[in-house]
Amino acid sequence: MQSRAETRDAAARLPGDGSADRCAIWFIGSSSIHKWTTLEPDMMPWDALNRGVNGARMPELLQMLRNEPRGSRPRAIVYYAGENDIAKGASAAEDVVNLRAFLAFRMRRWGDVPVVVVALKPSPTRWGNLPEQTLFNTAARTIAARTPGVTFVDVVPYFLVDHRPGPFYVDDGVHLNSAGYARLTRAIRPALQSGLKRGDPAPCPQRTPRT
């Protein structure tokens, strides 16, 4: 049987035009990124580009990145992926291999452009996946600490209430509601700010909300 990565167009690229603005921060990931409809105002004054793909797994996202034009370069990358892989039977160890492959590609293509790796979030429907998610998150934290320009942000505590997923999800028990995205914003912004201070190659203009 073909893998999910093999069933998508091998020449497909991530949504959005990555070559349009070198000051854009690419938010790359699965549907938790893709469905983030308030991403642009949530990340002001940074220029946030939503490059999420519904249902994507880690190998698919890497292949889409490989298809990016050579002239495309992000200011930074926020990366959320691996939840779907585990939900479909992948192990934490396989997710770790895929994370390392993504980071190796980033270094070959863009050097030490800042990367924020977001921990896999707990969710009601996928609560049984928490042990594998935790193993991945622990390994991702270690990898980030040892890799120049990479920051790990642990979002798990933001989504738990009394050690269980709180009221931060839509009815499917996987994807986030507005309160969930507010929590994600609170977790990511400080980590992104820190990463940009360490690795921003050149100043970028601050954006203002559209009127």
Secondary structure as the mmCIF struct_conf table of DSSP 4:
data_model
#
loop_
_struct_conf.conf_type_id
_struct_conf.id
_struct_conf.beg_label_comp_id
_struct_conf.beg_label_asym_id
_struct_conf.beg_label_seq_id
_struct_conf.end_label_comp_id
_struct_conf.end_label_asym_id
_struct_conf.end_label_seq_id
HELX_RH_AL_P HELX_RH_AL_P1 ARG A 4 THR A 7
BEND BEND1 ARG A 8 ARG A 8
TURN_TY1_P TURN_TY1_P1 ALA A 10 ALA A 11
BEND BEND2 PRO A 15 GLY A 16
TURN_TY1_P TURN_TY1_P2 GLY A 18 SER A 19
BEND BEND3 ALA A 20 ALA A 20
TURN_TY1_P TURN_TY1_P3 ARG A 22 CYS A 23
STRN STRN1 ALA A 24 GLY A 29
BEND BEND4 SER A 30 SER A 30
HELX_RH_AL_P HELX_RH_AL_P2 SER A 31 HIS A 34
TURN_TY1_P TURN_TY1_P4 LYS A 35 LYS A 35
TURN_TY1_P TURN_TY1_P5 THR A 37 THR A 38
HELX_RH_AL_P HELX_RH_AL_P3 LEU A 39 ASP A 42
TURN_TY1_P TURN_TY1_P6 MET A 43 PRO A 45
BEND BEND5 TRP A 46 TRP A 46
STRN STRN2 ASP A 47 GLY A 52
TURN_TY1_P TURN_TY1_P7 ASN A 54 GLY A 55
HELX_RH_AL_P HELX_RH_AL_P4 MET A 58 ARG A 66
TURN_TY1_P TURN_TY1_P8 ASN A 67 ASN A 67
BEND BEND6 GLU A 68 GLU A 68
TURN_TY1_P TURN_TY1_P9 ARG A 70 GLY A 71
BEND BEND7 ARG A 75 ARG A 75
STRN STRN3 ALA A 76 TYR A 80
HELX_RH_AL_P HELX_RH_AL_P5 GLU A 83 ALA A 87
TURN_TY1_P TURN_TY1_P10 LYS A 88 GLY A 89
HELX_RH_AL_P HELX_RH_AL_P6 ALA A 92 TRP A 110
BEND BEND8 GLY A 111 ASP A 112
STRN STRN4 VAL A 115 VAL A 118
HELX_LH_PP_P HELX_LH_PP_P1 ALA A 119 PRO A 122
BEND BEND9 PRO A 124 PRO A 124
TURN_TY1_P TURN_TY1_P11 THR A 125 ARG A 126
HELX_RH_3T_P HELX_RH_3T_P1 TRP A 127 ASN A 129
HELX_RH_AL_P HELX_RH_AL_P7 LEU A 130 ARG A 146
BEND BEND10 THR A 147 THR A 147
TURN_TY1_P TURN_TY1_P12 PRO A 148 GLY A 149
STRN STRN5 VAL A 150 VAL A 153
HELX_RH_3T_P HELX_RH_3T_P2 VAL A 156 PHE A 159
STRN STRN6 LEU A 160 VAL A 161
TURN_TY1_P TURN_TY1_P13 ASP A 162 HIS A 163
STRN STRN7 ARG A 164 PRO A 165
BEND BEND11 PRO A 167 PRO A 167
STRN STRN8 TYR A 169 TYR A 169
TURN_TY1_P TURN_TY1_P14 ASP A 171 ASP A 172
BEND BEND12 GLY A 173 HIS A 175
STRN STRN9 LEU A 176 LEU A 176
HELX_RH_AL_P HELX_RH_AL_P8 SER A 178 GLY A 199
BEND BEND13 PRO A 201 ALA A 202
HELX_LH_PP_P HELX_LH_PP_P2 PRO A 205 ARG A 207
#
